[in-house]
Amino acid sequence: MTGTGGRQLGNALGLYLHWPYCARICPYCDFNVYRPKGDDEALLSAILADMADWRDKTGGRRLASLHFGGGTPSLMKPDWIARVIDAADSLWGFEDGAEIGLEANPADRARFAAIGKVGVARLSLGVQSFDDRVLAALGRDHDGAQARQAIEAALSAFERVSVDMIYAQSGQTIDAWKRELGEALTSGAGHVSAYQLTIEPGTAFGKRSERGETLAVDGDGAADLYEATQTLCASQGFPAYEVSNHARSPADQSVHNRIYWEGGDWIGVGPGAHGRLGQSTLDGRVATTACRRPIDYITAVNTTGSGVGADGTERLAPGDDLVERAFLGLRVTDGLDLDHLHRTTGVALNAEAIDRMIGDGFLQRAGVRLRLTEQGRLLADRVTREILP
């Protein structure tokens, strides 16, 4: 399996599988995650049945990607992963160069060789940091040495490896972050995702923040760390192709994430999985959300054939669809395809505001594409809001 190679993915179809179980729930995480409770096999069966139901709805389009996310899908048994891959191949089939990827915790590195042998070609490794003190503060269940060992194991088991890092923890200096990021960039992985720590409501960090504790760098300090990230990645041959994602070559870019960013379609299976479908046999673009609790998801599949449940499908109004596509599409360095945006939503962005943002140095136009400048990337959400109709 290969990467994007520069291919546009706005008309592609992906499959996302959410495996919700984690050995430990990190204090900053607001994903739909749970501790394992022994119903794993029942969940796998429900996911496979849900996939078959979606095949009936989406028709015979081939998959450009299959992504195992979570949660911690590296906790899945390798033969279960193989069953999902085989089912996807049987139901839809894979395009030439399709990507099969999986997210992993460094603590699960003993499973990597077996996971690679069943067809997973791209591993996204949640390293987050190489500093033991930072890892402990983030609630991770590995240390720096285990992170390095996991990268080495991943490079020997998978065609492509991505290293995920988190920065802007309270007290982090630019020099300290550059040392960690530099280690990720020279690790042998072809892709590095560098995410700024955000404090989400309802998480353990969110509750501590409400009590007045400072856990993250924000404002000018966060902007300085972001600029240092871009500069170091570019100097090491890892240019940004999205606000937080850096690849050594086009082939190292994430096919599955580009489907999200470029407005393609994807099917979501597993508890809490989101999907978007609008270029299939369904009538118009819809947003889907599967039942969040594993037991509710299993029950929904067993009783209705679908994990979405009674309230999990929403038809997006053209304006809402445009807003989502604009926010995601402008994050990509290639920019937003305005012609594709208008064809798929029937709505146009605010031309006067676009001209103003171009004049202010936040946007640039290249043919039919609208791109954020380096200055604009620092204010991506604000600039996008400005140009909405």
Secondary structure, DSSP 8 states (H G I E B T S, - for coil): ----TT---TT-EEEEEEE-B-SS--TT--SS-B---S-HHHHHHHHHHHHHHHHHHHTT--EEEEEEEES-GGGS-HHHHHHHHHHHHHHT-EEEEEEEEEEE-GGGGGGHHHHHHTT--EEEEEEE-S-HHHHHHTT-S--HHHHHHHHHHHHHH-SEEEEEEEE-BTT--HHHHHHHHHHHHTSS-SEEEEEE----TTSHHHHHHHTT---B--HHHHHHHHHHHHHHHHHTT--EEETTEEESSGGGS-HHHHHHHTT-EEEEESTT-EEEE-SSSSSS-EEEE--SSHHHHHHHHHHHS-SS-TT-EEE--HHHHHHHHHHHHTTBTT-EEHHHHHHHHS----HHHHHHHHHTTSEEEETTEEEE-HHHHTTHHHHHHHH--
